[in-house]
Amino acid sequence: MSDFPKPLVRPHVLTVLQILPALESGGVEKGTLEIARALTGNGYRSLVMSQGGRLVAPLQGSGSEHFNWPVGRKSLWTLGLIPRLRRFLRDQRVDIVHARSRVPAWLAYLAWKGMDPRTRPGFITTVHGFYSVNRYSAVMTRGERVIAVSDSVRRYVLDNYPDTDPARLVVIHRGIDRALYPHGYTPPADWRAAWHRDYPQLEGRFVLTLPGRITRLKGHGDLLEVLRRLLDRGIPAHGLIVGEAPARRQAYRREIETRAQRLGLGDHVTFTGHRSDLREIMSVSGVVLSLSTTPESFGRTTLEALSLGCPVMGYDHGGVGEQLAMIYPAGRIPPGDTQALAGRLSDWHGNGPPPVPVAHDFTLEEMCRQTLAQYDALHAQRASS
């Protein structure tokens, strides 16, 4: 039986094509697979077009069809795919095209525009981030329905593309599978034993975990400043930086390590590199932090931590600020205010953090229900016009 309720009773099986650059990894890719699984689980025909990648196998395993096209290549040559894509939409009798990235969106949009308005598919785009403001990015606002992944993204679209009809914009927050991130999750004993063996320096410490790829925007400098303030107060804090540094960011990682040493924090910061067990790591952390210096469009890791019941403290902007406002207001900190951050962490260390509520609306089931409802509603609107 499907995990997802059917949004509407449909007169025939809808065929939905999601189009994106590749299926290697990332939030856009994960969301594509989640919607694909919801589609097949509810009797839709699910098609995905991309340049392929390691996620093709699980996509096909859930019943979707994958078409390997070079739709993410930033080249004038790619425009040659437009007539072929137009034929594909006709031959496959696609009812809804859902574009999730800019190059594929341009291909889909130009192919769609060249079709008979009476018989062409519905066209939907999802704005996943705060894209650069230019004509290239504007294609993401040209869907008949435009999905924004947060209220912050919706405001960004309306502020920067004022010609966008607000009636076409719908906010559908990304969702978490509560079965994978259950509240109160405890890692198995063998994992905990290995963790303590590999990271004995964390024993008895107030562990502040900062997850994410090591880039300058993630706020590692603010973490060091907060650690210094806490240690000066006699609080046994330890910063845990979980994530890999891309090849072009190795110099930045060395910069952070050097700065930690200069501040006398060398023994109070641990870099784990890439880990596939972030769920377990967050569940044994004292606090999970989100210190991005610029707003994030959504902030999946923050939501995963909250779903597990882990206390989260983060800067109150973007999608993370929305999540905290709705689920855990005690974790909101003015952006860049390391003094306020250290003060509240000090209070949480002494008195314990407020409990994280069990229930929230950012669920995978709700995300899928709302998305499938958009497909149905747009198809019904076009069929009746």
N, C-alpha and C positions, 0 to 999 in steps of 0.2 A: 504494500500500500504506500502511496506517495506521502512524503512528509509535508507537502504543501497543498493547501486547499485550492480548488479551482476558483479563480476570481469570478468568472461568469460562465453561463452555459453557452457554448459556442455552436453555431449551426454547422460548421465543418472544421476539420483540423487545420489550424493555422500553421503556416511555415514561417519561421523567424530566422533571419540571417544576422548573426553578430559578426562584425568585421573589425579587426584590430591588427597591429603590425606583426606580432609573434606571440607564441605561447610558451615562453621560457619561465618567467617568474614575475612576481609583482602584484600589486593590488588590483590593477585593471584586469590582469589575466585571471586572478583568483575569482574576481567578480563575474567574469565571463563564464567560467566553469560552473559557478554556483547557479547562475541563471539558466545555463544549458541543462543542468541536472533538474532544475525546477520545471523547465519546459517539457523534457521527456517524461518526467514523473507525472505530469498532468495531461499527457496525451497530445501535446504539440509536436510538430516536426522541428527539430533544432539543427540548424546549420551554422558552422563557424568557418570563417575564411581568415587565414593568416599565413605567415611564412613558416609556420610550424614551430616545433620546439618540444621540450621534454613533457609538456602538459598535454600533448595531443593524445597520448595513450589513455590517460584517465578520462579525457573528454569523450573519446570514442567508447570507452568502457561503460559510460553512463548512458549510451544510446544516441549520442549526437553524431552528425556527419561532419568531417573536416575536409576543407578544400585548400590545398597548399598553393597559394598565390603570393607573389612578391609585393603585397599591397602596402608594405611599410617602407619601401625604398624611396628615399628623397632624391628623385631624379626625374627629369623631363620624360625619360623613357617610360616611366610608370604611367604617364597619361595615356599611353597606347593601350592600356588595359581597359579604358572606359567602354569602347564598343563591345569588347568581350564580356565585361561585367554586365552590361545592359542585356546582352543575349542570355547570360546566366540567370539573371533575375526573371526573365520571361520563361526560360526553359524549366527552371526549378519551381516556377509558380510561387515565388516568394511573396508573402503577404506583408511582412514587416522587415525593414532593414534597420538595424541598430548599429550605428557607428560610434566607436569608443575612443578614437584617436584621430589626430588631424589629417595625416596623409590618407589613411583609408577613408576618412570622412569626405575629403575632397573627391576621391574616386567615386564613392557611393553617391554623393550629391550630384556630380556632373552626369553620371550614368542615369540617375533618377530623373533629373531635370529634362533629359532628352527623351523620356518616355511619355506615352499618352497619359495625361492627367487623370483620365477616367478609369484607367486600368492599372496604373503603376502601383507599387507597394506603398505602404505608409513609411515615412522616414523619421526616425528617432535618433537623437544624439544624446550622449551623456558627457557633461562637463565634469571631468574628474579632478581638475586642479585649477590653480590661478595661472592660466596660460599668459604668455606675453600678449600684449594688446596690439594687434595688427590685423591686416586683412587675412593673413594665413590662418590665424586662430579663429577668425570670425565665423568660419564654416561650422564650428561647434554650436553656434547659436541659430543655425538655419534649419534645424529639425522642425517637423510639424509639431512634435513634442520635444522639449529640451529638458532632460533630467539633470538636476544639480545635486551633488552628493552631500551638500550641507546648505544651511541658510546663508553661511558666509559666501559660498560660491554663487548662490543665487543673487546676493547683493552685488557681488563682483561683476557678474554678467550685466545686471541692469545699470550699474554705475559706468561701465566701460563700453557697453554696446547698447546705448539708450534706444536704438531702433527695435530692440527685441521686445516683442509683445509679452507682457508679464503673464497673460493668460496661457501662453504656451509653455511657461516654465513651471516645473513641478519639482519639489524637493523630495528625494528618496534617499534617506541616510543609508550608508552601508551598514550591513548587519553581521552579527557574530553568531556562529553555530553554538548554542548553549550546551549542546551535548559534548562539544570539543573543549569548551571553556566553562565548565560548571562552577558555580559559586562554592567556595570552600574547598576547592581541589587540593589534594595532598599528593605529592609525588610518591611513587613506590619506594620501598625501603632500599632496594638495591641502587636506585638512582641517588637517593640521599647519601648513601654510604660513599658512592663514587664522587659525588660533589664535594663532600667534606674532605675526602682524601686528596682531591685535585686542588682544592682551594682552602687549605687550612687557615689561611690568613683572615677568612671571613668569620670564623668562629667567635661568637660573643660580640660581634660588631653590629652597628646600626647600618645595615646595607642599603645604600641608595643606588638603585639600578637605572641607568640611562641606556635604553635600547635604541638601535637604529644604526644605519651605516655611518661610518666616521667621516662626516663632512662638516665644514665650518658652520653650516646653518643649524646644526643640532644642539649648539649651546654647551659644548664641553668646557669652555672657559668659565661659564657661569657655574658649572658643577664644581670646578676647582675653587672658585671664590666661596661657594657655600661650604665646602669641606673645611676650608681654612677657618671660617667663622665658627663652625660647629666644634672643631677641635680646640679652638681658643676657649670655648666654653666648657671644655672637659668632656664633650660628648664623643664616644668612641665610633665616629662615623667612618664609613669606608665607601668609596665610589666604585661602582661596578659598571664598566663600559662594555656593553654587549653588542657586537657588530663588527663587520669587516671594514677595512679601509680599502676602497678601490685603488687600483694601481696608481692612478694620477693623484691620489690623496695621501700617499705614504709620507710625503714631506709634512703634511698637516698633522698626521699622527705623531711623528717625531717631535713636532713643535709642541704638541700637548704634553708629551712625555717630558720634554725638557722643561717646560713651564712648571709641571708638577714637582720635578726635582728642585727647581729653583725656589719654589714656595715651601719646600720641606714636606711635600705630600707624597713622595715617591713610595712610601710604605703604606699609603692609604688609598691608592688607586690601583685597580686591576683591569687590564684589558683582556677579554676572553677571546677576541676574534669572532669569526662566524660560529654560531651555535644553532643546531636544529632543535634544541630543547628549551626555547625561550619561555614556553608555557610553564615548565617546571621551575626555571630560574626566577620568573616573576613571582611565582607562588611562594617562594621561600625568601623573598626580599622584604626589607622593612618598608620601603616606599619605592614605587616606580615613578620616575620623573619624565616630564615632557618639557624641554627647555628650548624648543626651536625658536630661533631669533626672528624668523618670519612666520606668519600664520600658515598652518597646514590646512589643506582643503578638507581633510577628514580626521586622520589619526587613528588608524586601525589598532596599533599596538596599545594605545591608551585604553581603547574600548575592550580589548582582550583582557588587560589587567583588571579593569573594573568588573568585567564579567566573572573573573575568578574570585572576586572579593578582595583584591589587593588594593591597599590605599594608594591613591594616585595624587600627585601634586604637579600642576603644570601651569604654564602661562595662559592667561585668560584671553586668547585670541584664536580666530579661525575655528575649524571643526573641533579641535580639542577643547576650546573654551565652551562650545555648545554642549559637548558631552558632559563636561564637568558641571555646567549650570543645570543640566537636566537630571544628572545621576548623583553627583558628588560635589555639591557647591563648596564644601570645606576645602577642596583641593585647588581652588582658583587663586592664582597669584598674578598681580599686575606684571605685564611683560617686562623682563629685564630687572625686576626689583629683587636682587639677591639678598638684600637685608631682610625684606619681608619673608622671602623663601626660607632663609636660615632661621628666622624667628619662629615661624610656624613649625618647621621640622623639629626645632628644639622643644616646642610644646608637645608635639606628637611623641617625641622620644620619652619625655617625662610622664605624660598622662595617657599615652596611647592615642592612636588616631581614631576619629569617628568611624563607626562601622559602615561598610559599603552596602547599600541596599541590594537585596537579592534580585528584584525585578527591575527591568528597564525595557524601553521600546526599540532599542537598536538590535533587533534580532534578525537572523538570516531569514527566518520564515516570513517576517513582516516585509523585509526588503524584496523578497521574491514575489510575495503576494501583490505588493504595490506595482512592481515592474510588469508582471503578467497582466495586471488590470489595465495598465497603460496600453499594452499591445492590443488587448481586446477592445478597449474603448476607441482607439484610433481606427482599428479595422472596422468597427461597427459604424463609426462616423463616416468613413470613406464609402462604405457599402450603401449608406442611406442617402448620400449626396448625389 
